[in-house]
Amino acid sequence: MTDRMMQFFVYDHLPSHLQVISKPFGELAQHMVDTLPLNAELSAGLRKLLEAKDCAVRAQLYKEINDA
């Protein structure tokens, strides 16, 4: 399961201004997989970390309606 989740933490395909946002999340996800036991709580933690990463990337891309 964690191998399938880790695909969403890959960041090298992103433009550089998004890589700097996404990279720390990918590194933390890998650290979690490397150090924590494989169980439902790890999977839940990775899902929540993925949600946080997605929010951070969207925050970087966010534009006010009037800016568009």
N, C-alpha and C positions, 0 to 999 in steps of 0.2 A: 504493500500500500504506500509506504513512504517513497519508494522509487517513482511511483506514478505522481505523487504530490510534488516531488522535487522538480519536475519539468516546468512547473509554473513559477519557480524561483530563478530560472535562467534569465540572465539579463544582457548577455553579450550581443544580442540582436537589436537591442534598443539604441536609439540615438544617445550620444554621450550625456546630454543633459538629463536623460531619464535613467541612464545607467548609474549615475552617482546617487540617485534616490533608491533604486532597486537593489543595488549591490549589498548593502548592509543586511537587508532582509534575507537575501540568498545565503550570505555567510552565516547568519544566525540559524537559519533553517538547517544548513549542513551541520553546524555544531550540535544542534538538537538531535539530529539523526545519528551523529557519531557518538554522542555521549549518553543519551537517554535510552531506557529500555523500550523495546517495541511493544506498544500497547495502545489502547483506545485514547488515553490522555495525550500521548504524543501526537496521534492523528488529529485530535481536537486542537491541540496547540498549534500544529502546522496550519490547519485550516484558518484559525484566528489570525495567525501571523500573515497568511496570504491575504486575508481581508484587509489587514492593516497596510500591507505593501500596496495593494490596489488603491486604497484611499490616499496614500502618500503620493503615488504616481498621478492620480487624478488631481490632487491638490496642486501639483506642479503644473499640470496642464490647464487648470481652472482659469476661465476667463469670465469676467463680468459680462452680462448680457450686452451692455453698451459698448464693450470692447470688441465684440465679434464683428 
